[in-house]
């Protein structure tokens, strides 16, 4: 199964604030916020939602096709992704702009405040999926993640016009999109990904109820943080999957991307939706235990040991056969 992963490619600048953001806000002064947080730590990491997802899929052996735009500073990052099983030949390299930057501060409660500089990502709108499909011999699914908004709209419309199944995954871009854009991006999606907060925001901005959205997408996949994930399809029983026990909480950045990487890999393997969600939850657990979105190591023996403990021998035997 050939899966193209579109979205941002970026460098993450991750900082840690030892206090709580909530303690710094004055309720009647929120309209004039002026704050500076003295942070204890800075980590510069590879990131971007598409690159994070593709990295995780590459670790699981499903050879994803990364589609996005980066700058001339991408060479080292490209080599890293290729070494970890990602096809980067469809990444557009800008002649004038640097690769995008994400700057994020995390507090003691794991709340986050972040900013994103677009950079070369603005050229993702110039990428045609037909060129990608022709190069690899066709596409079975396109994951349309947070990217240049015009690129997201173009990829979605092209998938519809060429009858390519697609997954809608707005994540960070949902804050700047209006209801009309969100309705266009999700209508007809085979999969709609969001977390629980984004789920409510999608319904508020579109004006569509949960039932109406379910009637317009194949599957609605909602991550629930520590409570796992819920998969819904109109007229069918809801699937709920719990998360494995965490060994520690190091950094929540990229956990949602890791879930998507595992879930999409499960789809590529042809396993059930429940099994795919279990793989996603296991990979997400590895990421939350590591600082950075691509710094974890997927040691197959360790992965399967923890997967077996979380989901049982039958589930593990099925995944083991695919992972091998």
Secondary structure as GFF3:
##gff-version 3
##sequence-region A 1 324
A	DSSP	beta_strand	3	6	.	.	.	ID=ss1
A	DSSP	beta_strand	10	16	.	.	.	ID=ss2
A	DSSP	three_ten_helix	21	24	.	.	.	ID=ss3
A	DSSP	three_ten_helix	27	32	.	.	.	ID=ss4
A	DSSP	beta_strand	41	47	.	.	.	ID=ss5
A	DSSP	alpha_helix	49	59	.	.	.	ID=ss6
A	DSSP	beta_strand	65	70	.	.	.	ID=ss7
A	DSSP	three_ten_helix	72	74	.	.	.	ID=ss8
A	DSSP	alpha_helix	75	83	.	.	.	ID=ss9
A	DSSP	beta_strand	91	93	.	.	.	ID=ss10
A	DSSP	beta_strand	100	106	.	.	.	ID=ss11
A	DSSP	beta_strand	112	117	.	.	.	ID=ss12
A	DSSP	three_ten_helix	119	126	.	.	.	ID=ss13
A	DSSP	alpha_helix	129	136	.	.	.	ID=ss14
A	DSSP	beta_strand	141	144	.	.	.	ID=ss15
A	DSSP	alpha_helix	149	161	.	.	.	ID=ss16
A	DSSP	beta_strand	166	168	.	.	.	ID=ss17
A	DSSP	three_ten_helix	171	175	.	.	.	ID=ss18
A	DSSP	alpha_helix	179	186	.	.	.	ID=ss19
A	DSSP	beta_strand	191	195	.	.	.	ID=ss20
A	DSSP	alpha_helix	196	206	.	.	.	ID=ss21
A	DSSP	alpha_helix	210	214	.	.	.	ID=ss22
A	DSSP	beta_strand	219	223	.	.	.	ID=ss23
A	DSSP	three_ten_helix	225	227	.	.	.	ID=ss24
A	DSSP	beta_strand	229	232	.	.	.	ID=ss25
A	DSSP	beta_strand	239	241	.	.	.	ID=ss26
A	DSSP	alpha_helix	255	269	.	.	.	ID=ss27
A	DSSP	alpha_helix	273	288	.	.	.	ID=ss28
A	DSSP	alpha_helix	300	311	.	.	.	ID=ss29
A	DSSP	alpha_helix	313	323	.	.	.	ID=ss30
###
